[in-house]
Amino acid sequence: MFLPTTPEEVRTLGWERLDVILVTGDAYIDSPFIGAAVIGKVLLAAGYRVGIIAQPATESGADIARLGEPLLFWGVTGGSVDSMVANRTAAGRKRRTDDYTPGGLNTRRPDRAVLVYSNLIRTSFKQTCPIVLGGIEASLRRVAHYDFWENRLRRSILFDAKADYLLYGMAERSVVELAGLLRTGGDPKGVRGLCYAGRELPADCLALPSFAECARDKDTFTRMFHAFYRNNDPRTARPLAQLQDSRYLIQNPPRPVPTSEELDRVHDLDYELEVHPYCARQGEVRALETIRFAIATHRGCYGECNFCAIAVHQGRTVSWRSPGSIIAEARRLAAHPRFKGIIQDVGGPTANMFGFECAIKLRQGGCPRKRCLFPKVCPHLPVDHGPQIRLLQELRGIKGVRKVVVASGIRYDMILADRQNGLPYLRELIRHHVSGQMKIAPEHSEGHVLARMGKPGADSLLRFRELFLEMNREEGRRQFLTYYLIAAYPGCTLADMQHLRRFCVDSLRLLPRQVQIFTPTPSTYATLMYWTGQNPWTGESCFVEKTDAGRNRQKEVLASGERKAGTQSWPKRPGLRKAGDE
Ligand code: SF4
């Protein structure tokens, strides 16, 4: 069933009043890929009456008040993407389109959606029940953070939104515990994965440098970020506190990583795999088409690319569903009336992290000063693609499934590190799971830029490329690699982009189309480098291209070549092909 979105739907369910109302910046898609739907369904399964208000009109409080006032709490999320990232380009311009909005035009999600929705609730209901923030926007702005769009540090979003609590990370279990405590009049301040405001510094907390100290001094902000980042492992994290004006932001340690059974329960809930009719009436929601017949097999990522916040949001310990639950979901998809035989993705933040983890990490927490994949794959990580091979084989055997695509990103350094099952896995992908092109994200070619990204060197890319081409030849396939690259990353100069271009021409023998200008999103190491102009581990200063013109010039080094690649004037090298031809 859908969660109700109108008073009539609430009445139809025989409910007098809702316990929880969720407010979200996305259209309401009832899918396990949409956080608001998952939280709503988990609460519903726990016995709470939950309603949802998707993309409320913000001109007045009428829309956000249409379901009345909940008994226990309001849950507020900006949606699947931070609203500033969803709304603004890397140059700060308003985006025209939004895949999570009916009709596809970017007309419904306000900038800083979490603040706007919280303010609307406060002005519509003066003395209301607690407002609880969640989702990626709240999670990554939970302590002092650099905001690219205002070019300054901002306080915790909990304070700016005047909210009561913030649940960070993947909050299914925390939200049920919180709801239970609010229902019974208990104190939620012990819930793991929760942030709240306090007047006193709790005795057991690690005190982070205050917001004022961080705003005054970039080195202090760097120290704060290290402490924040290192206290994200559920086995070792201490509670954190940060003075912001006259109050402390207190962050409880994260929840333990979910077991397979817990993940299965979340995914085995009854999802409609549709846009709610209230939103569907307003137009097509494009995001549904990429997630309706996709399957998430695991969560978390130990890749820790420095421009990515997944390690801060989902954690660097991977947990995965049981094959039985995944197969059962695939069978349900195959029986769906709209299913055309193609499972659009089987993966997670990184496709090939399914089914194994480091025993040391599971026992005592991730190494605080060592990474699992950088500078090379840690020998303690038992990389094994066997479980994923077996899973993919089973999925292919389901009646009604013609093709199973692996569209999530692949870590090719892990394929190369798996002596037993790495190459069989790659062959499996090439034979069955690549739809003409495999997307990979080397991001750059220059060693010092890659080191600042926390990405493997270009040598492993070239080894992987050779293997990919050779296997395609052996299998009689004409498939190619699509490369994703970043321009204007901290430390990257125009000369580095020219070297990257030369690398693409000489070694990849094409000019990739997928070049993004780096956007400093909240709570990543890359954003810290952008703001401070320093390598946070060595203290060395590094060049950062901050002007729009300079950032565009970096992109143009590749993009202009790409345009010429479509003409006779570029390139004149025999055998050089456009992206997509490999
Ligand atoms: S031992 Fe290696 S794989 Fe395990 S947590 Fe530490 S760095 Fe990661």
Residues whose N, C-alpha, C, O or C-beta is under 5 A from the ligand:
A	BS01	SF4	C358 I360 K361 G365 G366 C367 K370 R371 C372 C378 H380 L381
